[in-house]
């Protein structure tokens, strides 16, 4: 099967559009990350100022210990919130990239299957067994690829669930520590 110049141009245009789309998504993720970090920096600065005023108004050691324990829980909550937002940005950008790759792989599989069908129609007489074996191998390869894609998705889902559990556990573990002081 030979490609015409129009097919090559169309494929190049499609690839360029995909590249531009992925680049835009990467910049969008970077913008979200910058916004998150700026918001965290502003919040930290405001909290530091408030905490400095609180520390300067402490009159005895008992009051200082009470103040210290009251500062721990909001700090832990903010850290967990920051990490959650960071994780959402990363997974959102990553899932966009993954879905784009999956689409391109599916398109390539369709094109390859079409090329195989065309080649088998034009195969010389007596090559039916070789053609059947080749089709079987291609089908097995496609099935293996689908299995790998499913396994990767399952692993990502498990990792996300584990991350959420760890974040919740860390936040809940900080609550008793803050109350004990």
C-alpha positions as CSV (number, residue, x, y, z in Angstrom):
1,X,0.0,0.0,0.0
2,X,1.5,3.3,-1.0
3,X,0.7,6.6,0.6
4,X,-0.3,9.6,-1.6
5,X,1.1,13.0,-0.9
6,X,-2.3,14.1,0.3
7,X,-2.4,11.3,2.9
8,X,1.1,12.2,4.1
9,X,0.1,15.9,4.4
10,X,-3.1,15.0,6.3
11,X,-1.2,12.7,8.7
12,X,1.4,15.5,9.3
13,X,-1.4,18.0,10.0
14,X,-3.1,15.6,12.4
15,X,0.2,15.0,14.2
16,X,0.8,18.7,14.5
17,X,-2.6,19.3,15.9
18,X,-2.0,16.6,18.5
19,X,1.3,18.1,19.4
20,X,-0.2,21.6,19.8
21,X,-3.0,20.2,21.9
22,X,-0.7,18.3,24.2
23,X,1.6,21.4,24.5
24,X,-1.4,23.5,25.4
25,X,-2.5,21.0,28.0
26,X,1.0,21.0,29.4
27,X,1.1,24.8,29.7
28,X,-2.4,24.7,31.3
29,X,-1.1,22.3,33.9
30,X,1.9,24.5,34.5
31,X,-0.3,27.6,34.9
32,X,-2.4,25.7,37.4
33,X,0.7,24.7,39.3
34,X,2.0,28.3,39.4
35,X,-1.4,29.5,40.6
36,X,-1.5,26.8,43.3
37,X,2.0,27.8,44.5
38,X,1.3,31.5,44.5
39,X,-1.9,30.9,46.5
40,X,0.1,28.7,48.9
41,X,2.8,31.3,49.3
42,X,0.2,34.1,50.0
43,X,-1.6,31.9,52.5
44,X,1.7,31.0,54.2
45,X,2.7,34.6,54.4
46,X,-0.6,35.6,55.9
47,X,-0.5,32.7,58.4
48,X,3.0,33.5,59.4
49,X,2.1,37.1,60.1
50,X,-0.9,36.1,62.2
51,X,1.1,33.5,64.1
52,X,3.9,36.0,64.8
53,X,1.3,38.4,66.3
54,X,-0.1,35.6,68.3
55,X,3.3,34.5,69.6
56,X,4.2,38.1,70.5
57,X,1.0,38.4,72.6
58,X,1.7,35.3,74.7
59,X,2.1,36.0,78.4
60,X,3.2,32.6,79.8
61,X,4.5,29.2,78.9
62,X,1.1,27.6,79.3
63,X,-0.4,30.0,76.8
64,X,2.5,29.3,74.4
65,X,1.9,25.5,74.5
66,X,-1.8,26.0,73.9
67,X,-1.0,28.3,71.0
68,X,1.5,25.9,69.5
69,X,-1.0,23.0,69.6
70,X,-3.7,25.1,68.0
71,X,-1.4,26.0,65.1
72,X,-0.6,22.3,64.2
73,X,-4.0,21.2,62.9
74,X,-4.5,24.0,60.4
75,X,-1.0,23.5,59.1
76,X,-1.6,19.8,58.5
77,X,-4.9,20.5,56.8
78,X,-3.3,23.0,54.5
79,X,-0.5,20.6,53.6
80,X,-2.9,17.9,52.8
81,X,-5.0,20.3,50.8
82,X,-2.0,21.5,48.8
83,X,-0.9,18.0,48.1
84,X,-4.4,17.0,47.0
85,X,-4.6,20.0,44.6
86,X,-1.1,19.2,43.3
87,X,-2.2,15.5,42.8
88,X,-5.3,16.6,40.9
89,X,-3.3,18.9,38.6
90,X,-0.9,16.1,37.9
91,X,-3.5,13.4,37.3
92,X,-5.7,15.7,35.2
93,X,-2.8,16.6,32.9
94,X,-1.6,13.0,32.9
95,X,-5.0,11.5,32.1
96,X,-5.3,14.0,29.2
97,X,-2.0,12.8,27.8
98,X,-3.0,9.1,28.4
99,X,-6.3,9.5,26.6
100,X,-4.6,11.2,23.7
101,X,-2.0,8.4,23.4
102,X,-4.9,5.8,23.6
103,X,-6.7,7.6,20.8
104,X,-3.6,7.6,18.6
105,X,-2.9,4.0,19.4
106,X,-6.5,3.1,18.4
107,X,-6.1,5.1,15.2
108,X,-2.8,3.4,14.4
109,X,-4.4,0.0,15.1
110,X,-7.3,0.8,12.7
111,X,-4.9,1.9,10.0
112,X,-2.7,-1.1,10.5
113,X,-5.7,-3.4,10.4
114,X,-6.9,-1.7,7.2
115,X,-3.5,-2.1,5.7
116,X,-3.5,-5.8,6.6
117,X,-6.9,-6.3,5.1
118,X,-5.8,-4.6,1.9
119,X,-2.6,-6.7,1.8
120,X,-4.5,-9.9,2.3
121,X,-6.9,-9.2,-0.5
122,X,-4.0,-8.7,-2.8
123,X,-2.0,-11.7,-1.5
124,X,-0.9,-14.2,-4.0
125,X,-2.8,-17.5,-4.3
126,X,-1.6,-20.2,-1.9
127,X,-0.6,-17.8,0.8
128,X,-3.8,-18.2,2.8
129,X,-2.2,-20.1,5.7
130,X,0.5,-17.4,6.1
131,X,-2.1,-14.7,5.9
132,X,-4.2,-16.4,8.5
133,X,-1.2,-16.9,10.8
134,X,-0.3,-13.2,10.4
135,X,-3.8,-12.1,11.2
136,X,-3.8,-14.3,14.3
137,X,-0.5,-12.8,15.4
138,X,-1.9,-9.3,14.9
139,X,-5.0,-10.1,16.8
140,X,-3.0,-11.6,19.7
141,X,-0.8,-8.5,19.8
142,X,-3.9,-6.2,19.9
143,X,-5.3,-8.3,22.8
144,X,-2.1,-8.1,24.7
145,X,-2.0,-4.3,24.2
146,X,-5.6,-4.0,25.5
147,X,-4.7,-6.2,28.5
148,X,-1.7,-4.0,29.3
149,X,-3.8,-0.8,29.0
150,X,-6.4,-2.3,31.4
151,X,-3.7,-3.3,33.9
152,X,-2.2,0.2,33.8
153,X,-5.6,1.8,34.4
154,X,-6.3,-0.5,37.3
155,X,-2.9,0.2,38.8
156,X,-3.5,4.0,38.4
157,X,-6.9,3.6,40.2
158,X,-5.3,1.6,43.0
159,X,-2.5,4.2,43.4
160,X,-5.1,7.0,43.5
161,X,-7.2,5.2,46.1
162,X,-4.0,4.6,48.2
163,X,-3.0,8.2,47.9
164,X,-6.4,9.4,49.2
165,X,-6.3,6.9,52.0
166,X,-2.8,8.0,53.1
167,X,-3.8,11.7,52.9
168,X,-6.9,11.0,55.0
169,X,-4.9,8.9,57.5
170,X,-2.2,11.6,57.9
171,X,-4.8,14.3,58.5
172,X,-6.7,12.2,61.0
173,X,-3.5,11.2,62.8
174,X,-2.7,14.9,63.2
175,X,-6.0,15.7,65.0
176,X,-5.2,13.7,68.2
177,X,-1.7,15.0,68.3
178,X,-3.0,18.6,68.2
179,X,-5.6,17.9,70.8
180,X,-3.1,16.3,73.3
181,X,-1.0,19.5,73.5
